[in-house]
Every structure is written in structure tokens, then in C-alpha cells.
Amino acid sequence: MTHQTDNIRRMTRPAITLRKPCAEDGAAVWRLISECKPLDENSMYCNLIQCDHFADTCVLAEMDGEVVGWVSGHVPPSDPGTIFVWQVAVSPKARGTGLGLRMLTDLVRRDACAGVTDMQTTITSDNDASWALFRKFARRMGATVGSAPHFREDDHFDGAHATEYMVTIRMAEPLRRVA
């Protein structure tokens, strides 16, 4: 694809809007995650609870009324200075638009993240797309990135899943709500 064709495609792509999810979005989020291999598929009920109980720390992206992006996260009760990002899903229809980065940025601008100094997530060593996304987010935020094995293949997954590395993005100062 030429640079000019790529620019035309970007200009004609429908706008993507971001918002907090609501309970009625649970099934659509579940379907999106099932399209986004290799993400772990949770039950539809899990996604419903995320949309309902954790709406303030989740981001839903829509394009022409269709769910094309999702970030699920929460602030752990034992660590109010951290936002933990569980999953980032971007539909094939919205890939290449910078949507993942846009959703993470929207998340940390929320009131629910006021005072947060760290973002954490877990990533397997072979998930290049996730590593790239979170490193790019850290650069955008002027933050540092650290990682260490956290949920180990043999200790936590009974050998059935690769080790998940805890990735910690440490901000230089607490986040503030940005209009």
C-alpha cells in the first residue's frame, strides 16, 4: 500500500468514539475478545460484570455503533496508586489506527485514576504487540518500564500457560484528570 493510499484510507475511516461501558455492552465485549486471538476468553458474565461494576476503569471504543475496542482494568483495593490493565482488545477493523494507545490514554485521564502513579499489566514474553503498546504508552507518558516474572508457568498455571510478566509503568508524578 502506498503512503497516499494509506492516508486516504485513514481519512475515509469512520470516527471511533471512546466511552465508559454499561451492562448492556457485556455481550459485545465478549464477542470482541473472542475475535482478538490470543486473548484469553472469559465468560460473558465476567465481561458483563466488568462493564457494570468496573465501568470507571474500563474503556469501550465504538465505530458506527459497533464495539471495536476494549480496555479492562481496575484499581486494586490494596494499591490505590496503581491501575491494573487486564486486557486490551482491538478489532481487526480498527487495527492500525492507534486505538490501543488512545484507549490507555483515555483510561488514565479518568477521575478514577486521579492520584495513580503506576500502571501494571501482565504480558507473556512472546506477545510482541502488547509489549510494543505498553512501551509506546510509557514513552508517551514519560514513564519508566520494568518487568519481572509474576505468574509462572509451573507455579501458577500447572504448565498449561506461559509465564506472565508483571509490567510496571511508573509515572514521574501522580496522574491528574485532563479535560
PyMOL commands that set and color helices and strands:
alter all, ss='L'
color gray80, all
select helices_A, chain A and resi 3-12+23-35+44-53+55-57+92-94+99-108+111-113+128-141+153-156
alter helices_A, ss='H'
color red, helices_A
select strands_A, chain A and resi 16-19+59-63+66-74+82-90+118-124+144-151+164-170
alter strands_A, ss='S'
color yellow, strands_A
deselect
rebuild
show_as cartoon
